[in-house]
């Protein structure tokens, strides 16, 4: 389905129910990354990022929830990101869309629990997927940008980490365990690196330390 299109989403969900008579699990994994300095990012580019990463999830949930309510059972699995817990430099709109997904998932989980529907939020770190090749760069993030040198350096780090990361089977295994549980917890951090501890460290350390670590990792200082 095209998650940016109401008709496509509604048609795909209707086809599944027509063929299978029920809908047990929805995994909202469609998304892409928009890279570039915030100042170089147009409002239209930012809207495009949210259209897929946030409103796409909303469309699919709205189409699936009435069916799951009638069944009194179902799982909504929203694929977020470590970037939805930590603001990633030069991926501000991507992080913003995933932060928004965090809040929506928290609220939705409480709304639908009385109907037997479970909401799960997966927070992957870097894995080797098509995400890197499909990243979109803000049009103004070119050589004329005041941020170009620091942006290019940071983006190089991101892409190397993604391409050197393992394949995403572990993410699939975590999702499988979540939808096999009658009472899965909301958040599931999945990361092959030490970054999996970042959400915990953000809660317990002064943010100045977290920020300094991010600046070091992405070669901003």
Helices and strands as residue ranges (DSSP letters): H 6-20, E 25-28, E 34-35, G 38-40, H 43-53, H 55-71, E 74-79, G 82-84, H 92-112, G 113-115, E 117-124, E 136-137, H 148-164, H 169-179, E 187-190, G 194-197, H 198-204, H 207-217
